[in-house]
Amino acid sequence: MAKSLKAIIFLASALSFLSLLGAVYGDSRFFVEGKVYCDTCRAQFITKVSHDMPGARVRLECRDREGGDLTYSIEGVTDNTGTYRLPVDGEHEEEICEIVLVKSSQPGCEEVSTADFLRKSARVSLTKNNGMTTPVRQANPLGYMKKEPLPECADVLKELGITSFGLA
């Protein structure tokens, strides 16, 4: 019994050590995940009548902090749940990386907000020097808006306590 316990402890220690080496010396590969949705109320946030957007195209763009030059770019498409997962190679600590919408997959839900106060992208941190231990980075959801809000949107927003909302 004592021998097998020592063997288990040794094996666990060896695996921990190898994991640590992999984390320190391993290649830097990240995965950026997020969702794209159709904003059926033009609320510019997800409501209970928003829906996922399968087949939408997104792009990760990393730009130099100094001059804003594009340093890395990769595109992807959302799956049947409106979720994308982009593999990213390398450290991008000195860059600003954002997910941007490229193309809607749903006619009638193709508009991107032009409001100055809204972000049209989702920023992600792609470095191991930020305290995150997982290689997966979650981006905030991004949405396209319908041309006209659904009729039930007034009630949906009222439920949220939003009464003076310009559905336009």
C-alpha positions in Angstrom: 0.0 0.0 0.0 2.8 2.4 0.9 4.6 1.6 -2.3 1.6 2.4 -4.5 0.9 5.6 -2.6 4.5 6.7 -3.2 4.2 5.8 -6.9 1.0 7.8 -7.2 2.6 10.8 -5.5 5.6 10.6 -7.7 3.4 10.3 -10.8 1.3 13.3 -9.8 4.4 15.3 -9.1 5.9 14.4 -12.5 2.7 15.4 -14.3 2.5 18.7 -12.5 6.1 19.4 -13.3 5.6 18.6 -17.0 2.5 20.8 -17.1 4.4 23.7 -15.6 7.2 23.2 -18.2 4.6 23.2 -21.0 3.0 26.3 -19.7 6.3 28.2 -19.4 8.1 26.9 -22.5 5.2 25.7 -24.7 4.1 27.4 -27.8 1.5 30.2 -27.4 -1.8 29.1 -28.8 -5.0 30.7 -27.9 -8.7 30.2 -28.8 -11.0 33.1 -29.1 -14.7 32.2 -28.6 -17.8 34.3 -28.8 -21.3 34.6 -30.1 -23.1 36.6 -32.8 -26.8 37.3 -32.5 -29.6 39.0 -34.3 -30.8 42.0 -32.3 -34.5 41.8 -33.1 -35.4 44.8 -30.9 -32.6 47.1 -32.0 -31.8 47.4 -28.3 -28.1 46.9 -28.9 -27.9 44.2 -26.3 -29.3 40.6 -26.0 -32.9 40.3 -25.1 -35.2 37.3 -24.7 -36.3 37.7 -28.4 -32.8 38.0 -29.8 -31.6 34.9 -31.6 -28.3 33.3 -32.4 -26.9 33.8 -35.9 -25.4 30.7 -37.5 -23.2 31.2 -40.5 -22.1 34.8 -39.6 -18.6 35.7 -40.4 -16.2 37.4 -37.9 -12.6 38.4 -38.0 -10.0 38.7 -35.3 -7.7 41.8 -36.0 -4.6 42.5 -34.0 -3.0 45.9 -34.5 0.2 47.5 -33.3 -0.5 49.8 -30.3 1.8 52.6 -31.8 0.8 53.0 -35.4 -2.3 50.9 -35.6 -0.9 48.7 -38.4 -2.5 45.3 -38.8 -0.2 42.6 -37.4 -2.5 39.5 -37.3 -5.8 38.6 -38.8 -8.0 35.4 -39.0 -11.6 34.9 -40.0 -14.1 32.4 -38.9 -17.8 31.4 -39.2 -20.3 30.8 -36.4 -21.8 27.3 -35.9 -25.4 26.4 -35.6 -25.5 28.1 -32.1 -24.1 31.4 -33.4 -20.7 30.6 -31.7 -17.3 30.9 -33.3 -14.0 29.6 -32.1 -10.8 31.0 -33.7 -7.4 29.5 -33.2 -4.7 32.1 -32.6 -1.0 31.5 -32.8 1.6 33.5 -30.9 1.7 36.1 -28.2 0.0 39.4 -28.9 0.8 41.3 -25.7 1.9 44.5 -27.4 -1.1 44.6 -29.7 -4.7 45.5 -29.5 -6.8 42.5 -30.6 -10.5 42.8 -31.4 -13.2 40.6 -33.0 -15.1 42.5 -35.7 -18.3 41.6 -37.5 -17.7 40.8 -41.2 -20.9 39.5 -42.7 -24.4 38.7 -41.5 -25.9 35.4 -42.5 -29.5 36.6 -42.2 -31.2 38.9 -44.7 -33.1 41.6 -42.8 -30.7 41.4 -39.8 -27.6 43.0 -41.3 -27.2 46.5 -39.7 -24.4 47.3 -37.4 -24.9 50.1 -35.0 -23.4 53.5 -35.9 -23.9 55.0 -32.4 -20.7 56.6 -31.2 -21.0 55.3 -27.6 -21.2 51.6 -28.7 -18.3 49.3 -29.5 -18.5 47.7 -32.9 -16.0 45.1 -31.8 -15.1 42.9 -28.8 -11.6 43.4 -27.4 -9.6 40.3 -26.3 -6.3 39.9 -24.4 -4.0 37.4 -26.2 -1.1 37.0 -23.9 -0.1 34.6 -21.1 1.0 37.6 -19.0 -2.4 38.6 -17.8 -3.1 36.1 -15.0 -5.4 33.9 -17.1 -4.4 30.2 -17.0 -6.6 28.9 -19.8 -5.8 29.4 -23.5 -9.5 30.2 -24.2 -10.4 33.8 -24.4 -14.1 34.8 -24.3 -15.2 37.8 -26.4 -18.3 39.8 -25.7 -21.3 38.9 -27.9 -21.7 41.0 -31.1 -24.9 41.6 -32.9 -26.5 42.7 -36.1 -29.8 44.6 -35.9 -33.1 44.0 -37.7 -34.3 46.9 -39.9 -37.5 47.1 -37.9 -38.0 45.9 -34.3 -40.4 43.0 -33.7 -43.8 44.0 -32.4 -43.2 42.3 -29.0 -40.1 44.4 -28.3 -42.0 47.2 -26.5 -43.3 44.6 -24.0 -39.8 42.9 -23.7 -38.1 46.3 -22.9 -40.9 47.3 -20.6 -40.3 44.0 -18.6 -36.7 45.1 -18.3 -37.8 48.5 -16.9 -36.9 50.4 -20.0 -39.9 52.5 -20.8 -38.5 55.4 -22.9 -36.6 53.5 -25.5 -36.6 54.8 -29.0 -37.1 51.6 -31.0 -35.6 52.8 -34.2 
